[in-house]
Amino acid sequence: MKQFNEFKKIVNKYGLQPISQREMPLLTLSCITQGYISLSRKNFGLSWKAIAAIGGHGKFHTMLNQKHITKKTGTFVKKNGQKLDKLIFNKTKNIFSNVAGQITNINSLVKKILKNALKK
């Protein structure tokens, strides 16, 4: 009961509301949450402040403060409208390129390891 009361307190404090339900593992949900909170703040100065997820048996209900992020995003776009390509899309392209490069490197390494394993 104590945990529920703490959860309820956080939901009320940040105005969290149910947004979506998805079937996904906890690890995936944790990675997405990391992006929503930490990476958005680091790269764009935007943050949801809080995200909640309730779930079990592979299903999670996500709770966010939609009003908060909508207001912050609107302010960000008004302030940086002319620089959005540079601020957002170029960073996204760079992140994608880095990840794609790492995947290529991993694939090459796996092939090399498999060839060596077959030789042995």
NUTOR-283154 format. One record per atom (N, C-alpha, C): residue number from 1; residue in one letter; atom name; x, y, z. Coordinates in steps of 0.1 Angstrom, whole numbers. Example, Ala and Ser with C-alpha at 12.3 -4.5 7.8 and 13.67 -1.06 7.14 Angstrom:
# residues 2
<1, "A", "N", <132, -57, 78>>
<1, "A", "CA", <123, -45, 78>>
<1, "A", "C", <132, -33, 78>>
<2, "S", "N", <128, -22, 71>>
<2, "S", "CA", <137, -11, 71>>
<2, "S", "C", <129, 0, 79>>
This chain:
# residues 120
<1, "M", "N", <8, -12, 0>>
<1, "M", "CA", <0, 0, 0>>
<1, "M", "C", <9, 13, 0>>
<2, "K", "N", <20, 12, 7>>
<2, "K", "CA", <29, 23, 8>>
<2, "K", "C", <34, 27, -6>>
<3, "Q", "N", <38, 17, -14>>
<3, "Q", "CA", <43, 19, -28>>
<3, "Q", "C", <32, 25, -37>>
<4, "F", "N", <19, 21, -35>>
<4, "F", "CA", <8, 26, -43>>
<4, "F", "C", <6, 41, -39>>
<5, "N", "N", <7, 44, -27>>
<5, "N", "CA", <5, 58, -22>>
<5, "N", "C", <16, 67, -28>>
<6, "E", "N", <29, 62, -28>>
<6, "E", "CA", <40, 70, -34>>
<6, "E", "C", <38, 72, -49>>
<7, "F", "N", <33, 61, -56>>
<7, "F", "CA", <31, 62, -70>>
<7, "F", "C", <20, 72, -73>>
<8, "K", "N", <9, 72, -65>>
<8, "K", "CA", <-2, 81, -66>>
<8, "K", "C", <3, 96, -64>>
<9, "K", "N", <11, 98, -55>>
<9, "K", "CA", <17, 111, -52>>
<9, "K", "C", <24, 116, -64>>
<10, "I", "N", <33, 108, -70>>
<10, "I", "CA", <40, 112, -82>>
<10, "I", "C", <31, 115, -94>>
<11, "V", "N", <21, 107, -96>>
<11, "V", "CA", <12, 109, -107>>
<11, "V", "C", <5, 122, -105>>
<12, "N", "N", <0, 125, -93>>
<12, "N", "CA", <-6, 138, -90>>
<12, "N", "C", <3, 150, -91>>
<13, "K", "N", <15, 148, -86>>
<13, "K", "CA", <25, 159, -87>>
<13, "K", "C", <28, 164, -101>>
<14, "Y", "N", <30, 154, -110>>
<14, "Y", "CA", <34, 157, -123>>
<14, "Y", "C", <22, 157, -134>>
<15, "G", "N", <10, 155, -129>>
<15, "G", "CA", <-1, 155, -138>>
<15, "G", "C", <-1, 144, -148>>
<16, "L", "N", <4, 132, -145>>
<16, "L", "CA", <6, 121, -154>>
<16, "L", "C", <-8, 115, -158>>
<17, "Q", "N", <-9, 112, -171>>
<17, "Q", "CA", <-22, 106, -175>>
<17, "Q", "C", <-18, 94, -184>>
<18, "P", "N", <-27, 84, -185>>
<18, "P", "CA", <-24, 73, -194>>
<18, "P", "C", <-23, 77, -208>>
<19, "I", "N", <-13, 73, -215>>
<19, "I", "CA", <-11, 76, -229>>
<19, "I", "C", <-12, 64, -238>>
<20, "S", "N", <-5, 53, -235>>
<20, "S", "CA", <-5, 42, -244>>
<20, "S", "C", <-3, 29, -236>>
<21, "Q", "N", <-6, 18, -243>>
<21, "Q", "CA", <-4, 5, -238>>
<21, "Q", "C", <4, -3, -248>>
<22, "R", "N", <14, -9, -244>>
<22, "R", "CA", <22, -17, -254>>
<22, "R", "C", <27, -30, -248>>
<23, "E", "N", <29, -39, -257>>
<23, "E", "CA", <35, -52, -253>>
<23, "E", "C", <50, -51, -256>>
<24, "M", "N", <58, -51, -245>>
<24, "M", "CA", <72, -50, -247>>
<24, "M", "C", <79, -54, -234>>
<25, "P", "N", <92, -58, -235>>
<25, "P", "CA", <99, -62, -223>>
<25, "P", "C", <103, -49, -215>>
<26, "L", "N", <106, -51, -203>>
<26, "L", "CA", <109, -40, -194>>
<26, "L", "C", <122, -33, -199>>
<27, "L", "N", <132, -40, -204>>
<27, "L", "CA", <144, -34, -209>>
<27, "L", "C", <141, -24, -220>>
<28, "T", "N", <133, -28, -229>>
<28, "T", "CA", <129, -19, -240>>
<28, "T", "C", <123, -7, -235>>
<29, "L", "N", <113, -8, -226>>
<29, "L", "CA", <106, 3, -220>>
<29, "L", "C", <116, 12, -213>>
<30, "S", "N", <126, 6, -206>>
<30, "S", "CA", <136, 14, -199>>
<30, "S", "C", <144, 23, -208>>
<31, "C", "N", <148, 17, -220>>
<31, "C", "CA", <155, 24, -230>>
<31, "C", "C", <148, 36, -236>>
<32, "I", "N", <135, 33, -238>>
<32, "I", "CA", <126, 44, -244>>
<32, "I", "C", <125, 55, -234>>
<33, "T", "N", <123, 51, -221>>
<33, "T", "CA", <122, 61, -210>>
<33, "T", "C", <134, 70, -209>>
<34, "Q", "N", <146, 63, -211>>
<34, "Q", "CA", <159, 70, -210>>
<34, "Q", "C", <159, 81, -221>>
<35, "G", "N", <155, 77, -233>>
<35, "G", "CA", <154, 87, -244>>
<35, "G", "C", <145, 99, -241>>
<36, "Y", "N", <133, 95, -236>>
<36, "Y", "CA", <123, 106, -234>>
<36, "Y", "C", <128, 116, -223>>
<37, "I", "N", <135, 111, -213>>
<37, "I", "CA", <139, 120, -202>>
<37, "I", "C", <153, 125, -204>>
<38, "S", "N", <163, 117, -204>>
<38, "S", "CA", <177, 122, -203>>
<38, "S", "C", <181, 127, -217>>
<39, "L", "N", <179, 120, -228>>
<39, "L", "CA", <185, 124, -241>>
<39, "L", "C", <178, 137, -246>>
<40, "S", "N", <165, 138, -244>>
<40, "S", "CA", <157, 150, -248>>
<40, "S", "C", <162, 162, -240>>
<41, "R", "N", <165, 160, -227>>
<41, "R", "CA", <170, 171, -219>>
<41, "R", "C", <184, 175, -224>>
<42, "K", "N", <192, 165, -226>>
<42, "K", "CA", <206, 168, -229>>
<42, "K", "C", <207, 174, -243>>
<43, "N", "N", <200, 169, -253>>
<43, "N", "CA", <202, 174, -266>>
<43, "N", "C", <193, 186, -270>>
<44, "F", "N", <182, 188, -264>>
<44, "F", "CA", <172, 198, -268>>
<44, "F", "C", <168, 207, -256>>
<45, "G", "N", <171, 204, -244>>
<45, "G", "CA", <167, 211, -232>>
<45, "G", "C", <152, 209, -229>>
<46, "L", "N", <146, 198, -235>>
<46, "L", "CA", <132, 194, -232>>
<46, "L", "C", <132, 182, -224>>
<47, "S", "N", <122, 181, -215>>
<47, "S", "CA", <121, 169, -207>>
<47, "S", "C", <106, 167, -203>>
<48, "W", "N", <102, 155, -202>>
<48, "W", "CA", <89, 152, -197>>
<48, "W", "C", <88, 154, -182>>
<49, "K", "N", <100, 155, -175>>
<49, "K", "CA", <101, 156, -161>>
<49, "K", "C", <98, 142, -154>>
<50, "A", "N", <88, 136, -158>>
<50, "A", "CA", <84, 123, -151>>
<50, "A", "C", <76, 114, -161>>
<51, "I", "N", <79, 102, -161>>
<51, "I", "CA", <72, 92, -168>>
<51, "I", "C", <69, 80, -159>>
<52, "A", "N", <57, 75, -160>>
<52, "A", "CA", <53, 63, -152>>
<52, "A", "C", <49, 52, -161>>
<53, "A", "N", <52, 40, -157>>
<53, "A", "CA", <47, 28, -164>>
<53, "A", "C", <42, 18, -154>>
<54, "I", "N", <31, 13, -157>>
<54, "I", "CA", <25, 2, -148>>
<54, "I", "C", <23, -10, -157>>
<55, "G", "N", <26, -21, -152>>
<55, "G", "CA", <24, -33, -161>>
<55, "G", "C", <28, -46, -155>>
<56, "G", "N", <27, -56, -163>>
<56, "G", "CA", <30, -69, -159>>
<56, "G", "C", <27, -79, -171>>
<57, "H", "N", <32, -90, -171>>
<57, "H", "CA", <29, -100, -181>>
<57, "H", "C", <32, -95, -195>>
<58, "G", "N", <43, -86, -196>>
<58, "G", "CA", <47, -81, -209>>
<58, "G", "C", <39, -69, -214>>
<59, "K", "N", <30, -65, -207>>
<59, "K", "CA", <22, -53, -211>>
<59, "K", "C", <24, -41, -202>>
<60, "F", "N", <26, -30, -207>>
<60, "F", "CA", <29, -18, -199>>
<60, "F", "C", <20, -6, -204>>
<61, "H", "N", <14, 1, -194>>
<61, "H", "CA", <6, 13, -196>>
<61, "H", "C", <16, 24, -193>>
<62, "T", "N", <18, 33, -202>>
<62, "T", "CA", <27, 44, -200>>
<62, "T", "C", <18, 57, -196>>
<63, "M", "N", <24, 64, -187>>
<63, "M", "CA", <17, 76, -182>>
<63, "M", "C", <26, 88, -184>>
<64, "L", "N", <22, 99, -191>>
<64, "L", "CA", <30, 111, -193>>
<64, "L", "C", <22, 123, -190>>
<65, "N", "N", <29, 135, -189>>
<65, "N", "CA", <22, 147, -188>>
<65, "N", "C", <22, 154, -202>>
<66, "Q", "N", <12, 151, -209>>
<66, "Q", "CA", <12, 156, -223>>
<66, "Q", "C", <11, 171, -224>>
<67, "K", "N", <4, 178, -215>>
<67, "K", "CA", <3, 192, -215>>
<67, "K", "C", <16, 199, -213>>
<68, "H", "N", <24, 194, -204>>
<68, "H", "CA", <37, 199, -201>>
<68, "H", "C", <47, 199, -213>>
<69, "I", "N", <48, 187, -219>>
<69, "I", "CA", <57, 186, -230>>
<69, "I", "C", <52, 193, -242>>
<70, "T", "N", <39, 194, -244>>
<70, "T", "CA", <34, 202, -256>>
<70, "T", "C", <37, 216, -254>>
<71, "K", "N", <36, 222, -243>>
<71, "K", "CA", <39, 236, -240>>
<71, "K", "C", <54, 238, -242>>
<72, "K", "N", <62, 230, -237>>
<72, "K", "CA", <77, 231, -238>>
<72, "K", "C", <81, 230, -252>>
<73, "T", "N", <76, 220, -260>>
<73, "T", "CA", <79, 218, -274>>
<73, "T", "C", <75, 230, -282>>
<74, "G", "N", <63, 235, -280>>
<74, "G", "CA", <59, 247, -287>>
<74, "G", "C", <68, 259, -285>>
<75, "T", "N", <72, 261, -273>>
<75, "T", "CA", <82, 272, -270>>
<75, "T", "C", <95, 270, -277>>
<76, "F", "N", <100, 257, -276>>
<76, "F", "CA", <112, 254, -283>>
<76, "F", "C", <112, 256, -298>>
<77, "V", "N", <101, 252, -304>>
<77, "V", "CA", <100, 254, -319>>
<77, "V", "C", <99, 269, -322>>
<78, "K", "N", <91, 277, -314>>
<78, "K", "CA", <91, 291, -317>>
<78, "K", "C", <104, 298, -316>>
<79, "K", "N", <112, 294, -306>>
<79, "K", "CA", <125, 300, -303>>
<79, "K", "C", <135, 295, -313>>
<80, "N", "N", <134, 283, -318>>
<80, "N", "CA", <145, 277, -326>>
<80, "N", "C", <140, 273, -340>>
<81, "G", "N", <129, 278, -345>>
<81, "G", "CA", <122, 274, -357>>
<81, "G", "C", <132, 273, -369>>
<82, "Q", "N", <140, 283, -370>>
<82, "Q", "CA", <149, 284, -382>>
<82, "Q", "C", <161, 274, -381>>
<83, "K", "N", <164, 270, -369>>
<83, "K", "CA", <175, 261, -367>>
<83, "K", "C", <172, 246, -364>>
<84, "L", "N", <159, 242, -366>>
<84, "L", "CA", <155, 229, -363>>
<84, "L", "C", <163, 218, -370>>
<85, "D", "N", <166, 221, -383>>
<85, "D", "CA", <174, 211, -391>>
<85, "D", "C", <187, 208, -383>>
<86, "K", "N", <194, 219, -380>>
<86, "K", "CA", <207, 218, -373>>
<86, "K", "C", <205, 212, -359>>
<87, "L", "N", <195, 216, -352>>
<87, "L", "CA", <194, 212, -338>>
<87, "L", "C", <189, 198, -336>>
<88, "I", "N", <179, 194, -345>>
<88, "I", "CA", <173, 181, -343>>
<88, "I", "C", <177, 171, -354>>
<89, "F", "N", <174, 174, -366>>
<89, "F", "CA", <176, 164, -377>>
<89, "F", "C", <190, 161, -379>>
<90, "N", "N", <199, 170, -379>>
<90, "N", "CA", <213, 167, -381>>
<90, "N", "C", <219, 158, -369>>
<91, "K", "N", <214, 161, -357>>
<91, "K", "CA", <218, 152, -346>>
<91, "K", "C", <213, 138, -347>>
<92, "T", "N", <200, 138, -352>>
<92, "T", "CA", <194, 125, -354>>
<92, "T", "C", <201, 117, -365>>
<93, "K", "N", <205, 123, -376>>
<93, "K", "CA", <212, 117, -386>>
<93, "K", "C", <226, 112, -381>>
<94, "N", "N", <232, 120, -373>>
<94, "N", "CA", <245, 116, -367>>
<94, "N", "C", <244, 103, -358>>
<95, "I", "N", <234, 104, -350>>
<95, "I", "CA", <231, 92, -341>>
<95, "I", "C", <228, 80, -349>>
<96, "F", "N", <220, 81, -359>>
<96, "F", "CA", <216, 70, -368>>
<96, "F", "C", <229, 65, -374>>
<97, "S", "N", <237, 74, -380>>
<97, "S", "CA", <249, 69, -387>>
<97, "S", "C", <259, 62, -377>>
<98, "N", "N", <260, 67, -365>>
<98, "N", "CA", <269, 60, -355>>
<98, "N", "C", <264, 46, -352>>
<99, "V", "N", <251, 45, -350>>
<99, "V", "CA", <245, 32, -346>>
<99, "V", "C", <246, 23, -358>>
<100, "A", "N", <243, 28, -370>>
<100, "A", "CA", <245, 19, -382>>
<100, "A", "C", <259, 15, -384>>
<101, "G", "N", <269, 23, -381>>
<101, "G", "CA", <283, 20, -382>>
<101, "G", "C", <286, 9, -372>>
<102, "Q", "N", <281, 11, -360>>
<102, "Q", "CA", <284, 1, -349>>
<102, "Q", "C", <278, -13, -353>>
<103, "I", "N", <266, -13, -359>>
<103, "I", "CA", <259, -25, -363>>
<103, "I", "C", <268, -32, -374>>
<104, "T", "N", <273, -24, -383>>
<104, "T", "CA", <281, -30, -394>>
<104, "T", "C", <294, -36, -388>>
<105, "N", "N", <300, -29, -378>>
<105, "N", "CA", <312, -34, -372>>
<105, "N", "C", <309, -47, -364>>
<106, "I", "N", <298, -47, -357>>
<106, "I", "CA", <294, -59, -350>>
<106, "I", "C", <292, -71, -359>>
<107, "N", "N", <285, -68, -370>>
<107, "N", "CA", <282, -79, -380>>
<107, "N", "C", <295, -84, -386>>
<108, "S", "N", <304, -75, -389>>
<108, "S", "CA", <317, -80, -394>>
<108, "S", "C", <325, -88, -384>>
<109, "L", "N", <324, -84, -371>>
<109, "L", "CA", <331, -91, -361>>
<109, "L", "C", <325, -105, -359>>
<110, "V", "N", <311, -106, -359>>
<110, "V", "CA", <304, -118, -357>>
<110, "V", "C", <308, -128, -369>>
<111, "K", "N", <308, -123, -381>>
<111, "K", "CA", <312, -131, -393>>
<111, "K", "C", <326, -137, -391>>
<112, "K", "N", <335, -128, -386>>
<112, "K", "CA", <349, -132, -384>>
<112, "K", "C", <350, -143, -374>>
<113, "I", "N", <343, -141, -363>>
<113, "I", "CA", <343, -151, -352>>
<113, "I", "C", <337, -164, -357>>
<114, "L", "N", <326, -163, -364>>
<114, "L", "CA", <320, -176, -370>>
<114, "L", "C", <329, -183, -379>>
<115, "K", "N", <336, -176, -388>>
<115, "K", "CA", <346, -182, -397>>
<115, "K", "C", <357, -189, -389>>
<116, "N", "N", <362, -182, -379>>
<116, "N", "CA", <373, -188, -371>>
<116, "N", "C", <368, -200, -363>>
<117, "A", "N", <355, -200, -359>>
<117, "A", "CA", <349, -211, -352>>
<117, "A", "C", <348, -223, -361>>
<118, "L", "N", <343, -220, -373>>
<118, "L", "CA", <342, -231, -383>>
<118, "L", "C", <355, -237, -387>>
<119, "K", "N", <366, -229, -388>>
<119, "K", "CA", <379, -234, -391>>
<119, "K", "C", <384, -243, -380>>
<120, "K", "N", <381, -240, -368>>
<120, "K", "CA", <386, -248, -357>>
<120, "K", "C", <378, -261, -356>>
